[in-house]
Amino acid sequence: STFVNTGANCCLALRRFLVYALAGVGFLLQSKNKPVNVIGFSVDKVPKNLDVIVIGSGIGGLTAGATLAKAGKKVLVLEQHDQAGGCCHTYIEKGFEFDVGLHYIGQLHENSLLRIAFDQISEGQLEFHQLDQHFDTIQIGLGNEKREYTIYCGKTEMKAHLMKQFPDDTEAIDKFFKIMKISAKKTHYLATLKLIPQWVSLFLLKSGIADLISPVFRLSGTCATDFVNTLTSNKDLHTIFSYFFYGVPPKDSSVLMNALMIHHYKRGAYYPKGGASEIPFHIIRTIQKYGGNCLVRAPVSQILVNEEGAAYGVKVRKGQEEVEIHAPVVVSNCGIFNTFQKLLPPEIQAKPDIQQRLNMMKHGRGSLLVFSGFDGTKEELDLVSTNFWLFKDNDMDKSMEDYFGLSREEAPDNIPMIFITVPSSKDPEAKIRHPGKSCMTILTMVNYEWFEQWKDTTVRKRGDEYYNYKMRFAKNLFDWACTVFPKIKDKLVFQDVATPLTNMHYLGAQHGAMYSAEHNLERFHAEAVAKNRCNTPVKNLYISGMKIWILCGYIIGGDRGSRVGSSSCNRKVAGLTVSAVVSLGKTLHPLPTGGGQRARWRQCPAASPLSVRPRVAVATM
């Protein structure tokens, strides 16, 4: 009778049928693959005759592992969390799936270097969905004082669209885009400083020869605020030139880095089909195909160092015991502070050359994320794939300095900037996996010290005071987000908050800094770049990821932070040619294609062409 009473009832019944049908299809698709990114540690799962142990399964560690595996090395990746992927993993709670660190990636256009790299390390199985041309919106000010600017991708469209919004500053925009071009085309020169002998790098820099070769060496150490002040006095435009905030104000950041981050999306913004955790899922299958493995719930307690000062393996905690695993090479992707201050034996930590490397870095800012789930589709809630960057005013230097100088009690009510992303609107497969639901992630930066008093408490059992404090942040962030998406306020059915303590527990991030060590101006000076290398004072111990490179990893994702960092590490470990650092695709064999389709559509022996797989419900708080 439901189908014959009225047309409205018919539509309602049909809609319910489609929802349940899609849910069934999603379940069937998810049952096709075994989740390789949640295989728990046990001794019998450790491959025999290991060549390399990788500590940490973030994108840098997995990229190093996969590249080494394809170069013929037997690799074991160890992850302390119960799901691999680092900031690329997703988690499910109450039927909602959230990404925790990867929000969008650029430079994935056809035949791009990054696209080739992803194809290589995933055996062609990763698929990416291109987002709308209008990929970012920047709002500055509140209420009647609010100004809104939109950022478009496109080789010529990005600059042209920005000039339309700032007709009096076209010359400044043109000069900034020239800096973007130089930065993008010549950044590999900075990578080269890490690959040639250090004394040669320092000679080229100190003699001035490097500056004669390219201006990129000066740009890397140029203050962003000082540079944009030479272009224009328009504070709104200053904000746009530095709108990717990562815990460091423009006055303490490099113009090269800020220019690269904008240029990264010039050819489009993309999101992995199936969610961010598809990236570790398929990279791990590559490692397994070549005889390696990735094991979770495998916290490394110590790096083993012999009497000659060489690393030869690790100790892994298994219950109340410690298990030794030996390999001739150890690659650490768990951060320079964790590596040098926690995992090395005390007598090795105290060595001057170890302390010298540590003194080159500072702890990065912590972050706070609000994960919100809504009852409704993106169409019903007017949610979009476009990201929103909101600022209370256009003086980022002052607002960030004032904010980070606040007391613990003052901070939640004086948040100066936030980032809003809607992963369910970016992933075309989200409506299959989670029909009728939408999710949103809101991010801001915080001081670790505001949460430090609860550092010795247990996750999810930190007490009412901690909960009430973090929810003060959450309320203010969510209320601000509701000014952009007003329909979400009455449809909120789930909310959770991750603080720096959350990042410490699940990501192993020192001080909750999910972007690793601070990306300040001192770190970007060319001499510092040359000295901060993948090799360490401990023989056979290497560092991978953004700890040794110069780019923030949360937006760049697998591009330079892992491609150059991990590949330079791979060159040292596996004896790959220098060209491996510049392009994995030039060193590894290209994947075959045919019939006009990309390699990722072709069946690989160890991987299914389906990108949808079983999801694992993992709490994050």
VOKOL-283629 format. One line per field, with one value per residue (C-alpha): residue number from 1; residue in one letter; y, z, x. Coordinates in pm, whole numbers, plus 50000, padded with zeros to 5 digits. Last residue first. Example, Ala and Ser with C-alpha at 12.3 -4.5 7.8 and 13.67 -1.06 7.14 Angstrom:
2
zavex = c(2:1)
roro = c(S:A)
Y = c(49894:49550)
Z = c(50714:50780)
X = c(51367:51230)
***
This chain:
621
zavex = c(621:620:619:618:617:616:615:614:613:612:611:610:609:608:607:606:605:604:603:602:601:600:599:598:597:596:595:594:593:592:591:590:589:588:587:586:585:584:583:582:581:580:579:578:577:576:575:574:573:572:571:570:569:568:567:566:565:564:563:562:561:560:559:558:557:556:555:554:553:552:551:550:549:548:547:546:545:544:543:542:541:540:539:538:537:536:535:534:533:532:531:530:529:528:527:526:525:524:523:522:521:520:519:518:517:516:515:514:513:512:511:510:509:508:507:506:505:504:503:502:501:500:499:498:497:496:495:494:493:492:491:490:489:488:487:486:485:484:483:482:481:480:479:478:477:476:475:474:473:472:471:470:469:468:467:466:465:464:463:462:461:460:459:458:457:456:455:454:453:452:451:450:449:448:447:446:445:444:443:442:441:440:439:438:437:436:435:434:433:432:431:430:429:428:427:426:425:424:423:422:421:420:419:418:417:416:415:414:413:412:411:410:409:408:407:406:405:404:403:402:401:400:399:398:397:396:395:394:393:392:391:390:389:388:387:386:385:384:383:382:381:380:379:378:377:376:375:374:373:372:371:370:369:368:367:366:365:364:363:362:361:360:359:358:357:356:355:354:353:352:351:350:349:348:347:346:345:344:343:342:341:340:339:338:337:336:335:334:333:332:331:330:329:328:327:326:325:324:323:322:321:320:319:318:317:316:315:314:313:312:311:310:309:308:307:306:305:304:303:302:301:300:299:298:297:296:295:294:293:292:291:290:289:288:287:286:285:284:283:282:281:280:279:278:277:276:275:274:273:272:271:270:269:268:267:266:265:264:263:262:261:260:259:258:257:256:255:254:253:252:251:250:249:248:247:246:245:244:243:242:241:240:239:238:237:236:235:234:233:232:231:230:229:228:227:226:225:224:223:222:221:220:219:218:217:216:215:214:213:212:211:210:209:208:207:206:205:204:203:202:201:200:199:198:197:196:195:194:193:192:191:190:189:188:187:186:185:184:183:182:181:180:179:178:177:176:175:174:173:172:171:170:169:168:167:166:165:164:163:162:161:160:159:158:157:156:155:154:153:152:151:150:149:148:147:146:145:144:143:142:141:140:139:138:137:136:135:134:133:132:131:130:129:128:127:126:125:124:123:122:121:120:119:118:117:116:115:114:113:112:111:110:109:108:107:106:105:104:103:102:101:100:99:98:97:96:95:94:93:92:91:90:89:88:87:86:85:84:83:82:81:80:79:78:77:76:75:74:73:72:71:70:69:68:67:66:65:64:63:62:61:60:59:58:57:56:55:54:53:52:51:50:49:48:47:46:45:44:43:42:41:40:39:38:37:36:35:34:33:32:31:30:29:28:27:26:25:24:23:22:21:20:19:18:17:16:15:14:13:12:11:10:9:8:7:6:5:4:3:2:1)
roro = c(M:T:A:V:A:V:R:P:R:V:S:L:P:S:A:A:P:C:Q:R:W:R:A:R:Q:G:G:G:T:P:L:P:H:L:T:K:G:L:S:V:V:A:S:V:T:L:G:A:V:K:R:N:C:S:S:S:G:V:R:S:G:R:D:G:G:I:I:Y:G:C:L:I:W:I:K:M:G:S:I:Y:L:N:K:V:P:T:N:C:R:N:K:A:V:A:E:A:H:F:R:E:L:N:H:E:A:S:Y:M:A:G:H:Q:A:G:L:Y:H:M:N:T:L:P:T:A:V:D:Q:F:V:L:K:D:K:I:K:P:F:V:T:C:A:W:D:F:L:N:K:A:F:R:M:K:Y:N:Y:Y:E:D:G:R:K:R:V:T:T:D:K:W:Q:E:F:W:E:Y:N:V:M:T:L:I:T:M:C:S:K:G:P:H:R:I:K:A:E:P:D:K:S:S:P:V:T:I:F:I:M:P:I:N:D:P:A:E:E:R:S:L:G:F:Y:D:E:M:S:K:D:M:D:N:D:K:F:L:W:F:N:T:S:V:L:D:L:E:E:K:T:G:D:F:G:S:F:V:L:L:S:G:R:G:H:K:M:M:N:L:R:Q:Q:I:D:P:K:A:Q:I:E:P:P:L:L:K:Q:F:T:N:F:I:G:C:N:S:V:V:V:P:A:H:I:E:V:E:E:Q:G:K:R:V:K:V:G:Y:A:A:G:E:E:N:V:L:I:Q:S:V:P:A:R:V:L:C:N:G:G:Y:K:Q:I:T:R:I:I:H:F:P:I:E:S:A:G:G:K:P:Y:Y:A:G:R:K:Y:H:H:I:M:L:A:N:M:L:V:S:S:D:K:P:P:V:G:Y:F:F:Y:S:F:I:T:H:L:D:K:N:S:T:L:T:N:V:F:D:T:A:C:T:G:S:L:R:F:V:P:S:I:L:D:A:I:G:S:K:L:L:F:L:S:V:W:Q:P:I:L:K:L:T:A:L:Y:H:T:K:K:A:S:I:K:M:I:K:F:F:K:D:I:A:E:T:D:D:P:F:Q:K:M:L:H:A:K:M:E:T:K:G:C:Y:I:T:Y:E:R:K:E:N:G:L:G:I:Q:I:T:D:F:H:Q:D:L:Q:H:F:E:L:Q:G:E:S:I:Q:D:F:A:I:R:L:L:S:N:E:H:L:Q:G:I:Y:H:L:G:V:D:F:E:F:G:K:E:I:Y:T:H:C:C:G:G:A:Q:D:H:Q:E:L:V:L:V:K:K:G:A:K:A:L:T:A:G:A:T:L:G:G:I:G:S:G:I:V:I:V:D:L:N:K:P:V:K:D:V:S:F:G:I:V:N:V:P:K:N:K:S:Q:L:L:F:G:V:G:A:L:A:Y:V:L:F:R:R:L:A:L:C:C:N:A:G:T:N:V:F:T:S)
Y = c(51034:50844:50537:50287:50120:49939:49973:49672:49766:49998:50059:49760:49680:49402:49378:49118:49012:49356:49406:49716:50019:50193:50170:50437:50345:50430:50067:49974:50053:49881:50006:50178:49999:50180:50439:50702:50660:50715:51061:51313:51096:50793:50996:50983:50611:50353:50201:50045:50224:50559:50592:50480:50761:51007:50844:50879:51247:51334:51152:51156:51526:51627:51477:51220:51462:51822:51916:51761:51712:52054:52088:52115:51761:51561:51537:51547:51177:50944:50923:50670:50439:50220:50405:50630:50993:51006:50968:51121:51469:51798:51958:52077:52210:52396:52555:52652:52832:52658:52527:52875:53004:52778:52449:52319:51951:51703:51825:51624:51814:51647:51741:51458:51282:50909:50920:50757:50862:51182:51298:51244:51440:51725:51731:51529:51614:51405:51493:51289:51364:51717:51785:52102:52293:52153:52376:52695:52591:52894:53057:52704:52663:52941:52767:52444:52603:52777:52461:52242:52468:52463:52088:52051:52204:52011:51680:51763:51865:51563:51307:51176:50832:50826:50794:50740:51031:51126:51410:51573:51881:51926:52035:52412:52339:52168:52505:52503:52509:52482:52215:52140:51802:51738:51434:51347:51063:50941:50649:50566:50333:50415:50789:50800:50661:51002:51116:51494:51566:51305:51457:51795:52026:52334:52519:52762:53097:53340:53124:53354:53175:52848:53028:53235:52957:52807:53148:53338:53390:53150:53369:53704:53583:53419:53731:53961:53766:53679:54040:53999:53948:53677:53426:53140:52888:52694:52386:52328:51978:52117:52082:52230:52019:51833:51802:51681:51413:51418:51308:51481:51373:51613:51559:51854:51873:52038:52083:52105:52341:52204:52109:52279:52144:52215:52148:51783:51741:51895:51673:51365:51499:51571:51215:51196:51005:50725:50665:50674:50400:50536:50508:50795:51109:51045:50867:51026:51373:51308:51183:50839:50760:50577:50361:50075:49882:49551:49388:49224:49194:49171:49102:49274:49122:49245:49249:49254:49555:49566:49594:49709:49612:49641:50007:50079:50233:49978:49828:49751:49969:49831:50087:50076:50053:49997:49973:49694:49716:49720:49506:49592:49314:49238:48976:49185:49158:49250:49589:49652:49551:49801:50078:49984:50011:50307:50519:50380:50521:50869:50784:50544:50755:50959:51335:51577:51947:52087:52205:52506:52305:52264:52623:52743:52520:52607:52981:52932:52715:52955:53253:53084:53113:53309:53636:53434:53291:52925:52675:52527:52797:52767:53126:53273:53459:53491:53666:53918:53981:54076:54296:54508:54693:54531:54360:54456:54367:54025:53957:54074:53869:53552:53570:53461:53150:52932:53231:53270:52912:52938:53230:52981:52898:53222:53178:52833:52978:53215:53066:52975:52789:52596:52509:52394:52159:52022:51959:51777:51530:51539:51414:51660:51970:51806:51840:52216:52208:52004:52314:52481:52454:52491:52776:52963:52931:53039:53335:53435:53395:53642:53896:53867:53902:54220:54363:54280:54462:54720:54465:54235:53996:53986:53937:53626:53477:53548:53392:53066:53055:53041:52691:52609:52592:52849:53026:53223:53534:53637:53954:53972:54314:54280:53977:53858:53916:53730:53440:53228:52974:52684:52429:52634:52408:52138:51830:51569:51216:51000:50631:50418:50072:50140:49919:50134:50257:50301:50457:50701:50802:50843:51067:51268:51319:51432:51212:51310:51560:51461:51780:51855:51664:51714:51657:51413:51436:51262:51150:51073:50797:50815:50510:50578:50604:50511:50604:50718:50672:50909:51092:50771:50499:50173:50088:49958:50225:50136:50071:49851:49827:49520:49524:49261:49463:49404:49761:49721:49659:49965:50179:50030:50077:50433:50526:50351:50537:50877:50822:50730:50368:50415:50242:50087:49774:49692:49388:49117:48754:48605:48807:48887:48735:48448:48700:48857:49206:49274:49307:49622:49775:49455:49475:49166:49260:49164:49214:49590:49559:49346:49586:49888:49713:49644:50005:50115:49887:50013:50374:50290:50119:50410:50651:50435:50426:50803:50857:50627:50794:51130:50998:50890:50574:50324:50244:50229:50000)
Z = c(52123:51799:51804:51525:51329:51045:50690:50460:50105:49822:49573:49357:49113:49348:49433:49434:49071:48934:48732:48517:48604:48779:48461:48291:48013:47643:47539:47708:47992:48132:48459:48417:48556:48849:48810:48591:48761:49103:48989:49132:49408:49188:48943:49198:49128:49376:49613:49828:50155:50047:49744:49953:50202:49916:49801:50140:50178:49812:49757:50118:50201:49835:49726:49954:50150:50042:50260:50595:50512:50565:50335:50412:50396:50666:50919:50628:50560:50627:50881:50847:51081:50923:51108:51389:51321:51095:50723:50587:50589:50774:50696:50343:50443:50734:50493:50257:50526:50557:50912:51043:50881:51083:50985:51341:51382:51296:51127:51373:51662:51962:52184:52016:51765:51832:51590:51813:52164:52089:51842:52100:52356:52105:52100:51901:51948:51882:51756:51648:51562:51420:51192:51358:51319:50978:50785:50857:50657:50656:50978:51115:51091:51348:51584:51533:51622:51929:52052:51986:52174:52478:52421:52481:52826:52923:52833:53020:53332:53306:53321:53100:53053:52676:52653:52993:53197:53217:52963:53139:53269:52922:52754:52728:52708:52370:52228:51971:51594:51435:51249:51160:51006:50854:50795:50595:50621:50408:50268:50437:50215:49895:49968:50045:49702:49531:49796:49823:49978:50252:50325:50424:50519:50741:50848:51140:51241:51534:51823:52119:52336:52371:52454:52761:53023:52901:52897:52575:52404:52122:52036:52047:51826:51586:51560:51523:51245:51068:51033:50813:51081:51222:50968:50807:50559:50385:50171:49860:49838:49916:50181:50113:50394:50181:49886:50107:50243:50585:50945:51035:51181:51329:51390:51568:51533:51761:51657:51839:51730:51615:51844:51741:51520:51451:51818:51766:51499:51728:52015:51801:51697:52061:52182:52472:52276:52206:52577:52648:52392:52091:52083:52298:52238:51895:51717:51902:51850:51484:51397:51365:51012:51121:50871:51016:50809:50866:51009:51344:51535:51915:52103:52431:52684:52897:52602:52287:52293:51989:52014:51703:51454:51364:51416:51408:51689:51673:52002:51852:51836:51874:51827:52128:52235:51896:51936:51718:51738:51359:51118:50764:50556:50302:50028:49715:49703:50072:50015:49723:49935:50197:49935:49849:50203:50295:50020:50048:50402:50259:50139:49887:49592:49696:49687:49427:49380:49040:48825:49043:49360:49456:49349:49666:49884:49688:49743:50119:50130:49926:50127:50432:50772:51090:50982:50816:51153:51222:51331:50991:50823:50450:50402:50337:50004:50082:50410:50243:49989:50273:50418:50102:50143:49832:49683:49917:50217:50058:50099:50456:50567:50396:50542:50288:50369:50088:49857:49881:49765:49503:49333:49108:48983:49090:49436:49457:49374:49670:49837:50147:49953:49711:49989:50217:49951:49872:50240:50269:49994:49724:49804:50058:49861:49558:49730:49735:49361:49327:49437:49107:48896:49176:49354:49030:48929:49269:49266:48928:49080:49351:49092:48897:49215:49310:48960:48968:49296:49216:49044:49351:49298:48922:48977:49182:48899:48646:48866:48923:48571:48389:48476:48643:49001:49151:49487:49615:49832:50095:50301:50643:50806:50836:51057:51100:50921:50646:50458:50225:49992:49841:49560:49300:49008:49174:49305:49097:49221:49269:49205:49361:49215:48978:49163:49475:49502:49127:49053:49341:49203:48852:48982:49177:48867:48661:48372:48401:48679:49035:49126:49422:49726:49951:50315:50446:50824:51025:50760:50910:50852:51021:51124:51496:51471:51173:51136:50850:50802:50601:50906:51009:50763:50954:51202:51557:51634:51709:51344:51221:50852:50752:50422:50215:49955:49580:49452:49454:49828:49876:49697:49897:50231:50165:50050:50353:50592:50435:50413:50781:50874:51152:51212:50889:50922:50622:50475:50651:50614:50711:50705:51046:51065:51293:51548:51600:51523:51426:51064:51043:50712:50511:50536:50341:50023:49860:50168:50122:49783:49926:50216:49984:49756:50057:50173:49821:49827:50169:50052:49721:49898:50136:49842:49666:49977:50012:49643:49659:49974:49800:49493:49712:49839:49579:49676:50050:50000)
X = c(54041:54079:53856:53910:53631:53803:53675:53675:53772:53673:53954:53870:54149:54263:54629:54905:54909:54817:54498:54511:54305:54595:54799:54592:54353:54391:54359:54682:54913:55217:55368:55701:56010:56163:56438:56274:55935:56081:56171:56414:56548:56559:56766:57047:57082:56962:57215:56946:57013:57156:56931:56635:56698:56703:56380:56218:56288:56241:55915:55799:55801:55809:55479:55317:55104:55164:54872:54966:55335:55491:55786:56155:56288:56463:56180:55936:55983:56275:56557:56839:57028:57299:57578:57457:57552:57245:57174:56856:57002:56962:57298:57218:56877:57036:57285:57001:56808:56474:56507:56586:56266:56039:55875:55851:55928:55651:55333:55120:55279:55116:55411:55602:55380:55337:55045:54783:54886:55076:54814:54542:54746:54773:54391:54137:53768:53460:53115:52813:52449:52471:52174:52044:52370:52459:52218:52414:52725:52957:52833:52798:53177:53220:52977:53172:53505:53365:53193:53496:53738:53511:53476:53851:53814:53502:53667:53989:53798:53570:53848:54129:53976:53943:54325:54481:54620:54988:54964:54665:54855:55009:54688:54748:55122:55077:54986:54707:54654:54310:54120:53758:53669:53328:53109:52801:52550:52259:52454:52787:52989:52805:52771:53144:53236:53255:53507:53524:53182:53229:53570:53423:53712:53718:54035:54037:54186:54204:54078:54009:53752:53944:54275:54187:54199:54523:54689:54739:55075:54988:54691:54872:55156:54910:54694:54996:55167:54842:54731:54425:54162:53936:54062:53867:54010:53734:53784:53569:53420:53076:52806:52463:52311:52056:52293:52580:52350:52191:52237:52561:52896:53151:53522:53684:54062:54316:54676:55006:55276:55610:55897:56219:56495:56864:56943:56851:57119:57382:57269:57333:57676:57761:57689:57443:57179:57429:57496:57123:57040:56849:56471:56351:56557:56711:56427:56136:56281:56371:56028:55871:55988:56300:56488:56694:56951:57134:56821:56747:56422:56439:56117:56039:55803:55515:55274:55482:55715:55943:56322:56504:56775:57143:57228:57602:57808:58092:57974:57634:57322:56970:56694:56465:56101:55940:55564:55421:55042:55058:55261:55364:55520:55789:55819:55785:55407:55388:55551:55316:55018:55135:55127:54768:54630:54852:54692:54338:54337:54274:53925:53771:53874:54177:54118:54250:54322:54417:54706:54785:54736:55104:55168:54996:55213:55525:55477:55439:55751:55961:55837:55987:55822:55892:55729:55453:55343:55431:55165:55085:54875:54811:54692:55036:54995:54625:54701:54931:54653:54420:54693:54725:55055:55198:55503:55788:55573:55526:55901:55938:55638:55759:56110:56371:56576:56442:56444:56821:56887:56611:56789:56973:57324:57491:57344:57505:57847:57824:58133:57935:57666:57884:58132:57849:57714:58059:58132:57799:57879:57607:57259:57124:57223:57058:56721:56772:56838:56521:56334:56422:56107:55854:56031:56098:55733:55602:55839:55697:55351:55446:55561:55234:55030:55217:55166:54795:54745:54478:54252:54256:53964:54010:54384:54314:54111:54385:54654:54466:54320:54653:54772:54440:54314:54080:54107:53808:53807:53553:53556:53386:53344:52966:53011:53369:53697:53881:53723:53934:53771:53962:53903:53714:53811:53605:53784:53964:53903:54210:54262:54534:54597:54887:55134:55084:55445:55480:55143:55191:55531:55393:55115:55373:55585:55289:55182:54814:54743:54824:55008:54782:54657:54358:54261:54520:54545:54275:54028:53689:53435:53095:52890:52913:53293:53507:53873:54090:54463:54682:54819:54994:54901:54877:54602:54640:54901:55267:55354:55643:55735:55938:56128:56309:56504:56477:56449:56070:56090:56311:56055:55769:55942:56059:55710:55561:55792:55727:55351:55332:55392:55647:55979:56111:56325:56545:56719:56523:56627:56290:55969:55811:55463:55577:55705:55365:55244:54884:54771:54557:54673:54623:54245:54131:53954:53625:53405:53401:53236:52958:52903:52894:52644:52425:52441:52352:52049:51943:51960:51790:51501:51461:51446:51190:50973:50986:50912:50610:50486:50502:50320:50035:49868:49992:50351:50296:50000)
***
